[in-house]
Amino acid sequence: MITLGITDLERSVLFYEALGWKRSASSVEGEIYWFTTVDSVLGLWPHDKLGADANVPTGELPDEFRGMTLGINVETDEEVDSAMKDAIAAGATVLQPPEPTDYGGYRGYFADPDGHVWEVVRANFRITPEGKLDLD
């Protein structure tokens, strides 16, 4: 499970729904929203509430890189391109257009409305028939 601290719940919910992600019935309207993926859960919770829950100061969200990325692994270059187009249509900021990697993969980066960095990548890992990433 990954929970993102966000500044505008409605804007972020609309963004992730525009990516085609399905909101979970476990969401609490106006408080916290959950989106299920093949093998994980994404939570959206107000930035200040998440910081308070973790007992860390929140302050303003930084404009610079926060030291982590989130990844969406797909099987083909065309899926990378399609996912990036969907992200742009949803209002993402393109950080790196899709391009070949030095290890033989293909990837691009975008930021969500709160600046959380996502990589969409074909990284030459096997994806099971269930859609799960297999690193072994």
Rosetta blueprint (number, residue, H / E / L):
1 M L
2 I E
3 T E
4 L E
5 G E
6 I E
7 T L
8 D L
9 L H
10 E H
11 R H
12 S H
13 V H
14 L H
15 F H
16 Y H
17 E H
18 A H
19 L L
20 G L
21 W L
22 K L
23 R E
24 S L
25 A L
26 S L
27 S L
28 V E
29 E L
30 G L
31 E L
32 I E
33 Y E
34 W E
35 F E
36 T E
37 T L
38 V L
39 D L
40 S L
41 V E
42 L E
43 G E
44 L E
45 W E
46 P E
47 H H
48 D H
49 K H
50 L H
51 G H
52 A H
53 D H
54 A H
55 N L
56 V L
57 P L
58 T L
59 G L
60 E L
61 L L
62 P L
63 D L
64 E L
65 F L
66 R L
67 G L
68 M L
69 T L
70 L E
71 G E
72 I E
73 N E
74 V L
75 E L
76 T L
77 D H
78 E H
79 E H
80 V H
81 D H
82 S H
83 A H
84 M H
85 K H
86 D H
87 A H
88 I H
89 A H
90 A H
91 G L
92 A L
93 T E
94 V E
95 L E
96 Q E
97 P E
98 P E
99 E E
100 P E
101 T L
102 D L
103 Y L
104 G L
105 G L
106 Y E
107 R E
108 G E
109 Y E
110 F E
111 A E
112 D L
113 P L
114 D L
115 G L
116 H L
117 V E
118 W E
119 E E
120 V E
121 V E
122 R E
123 A L
124 N L
125 F L
126 R E
127 I E
128 T L
129 P L
130 E L
131 G L
132 K L
133 L E
134 D E
135 L L
136 D L
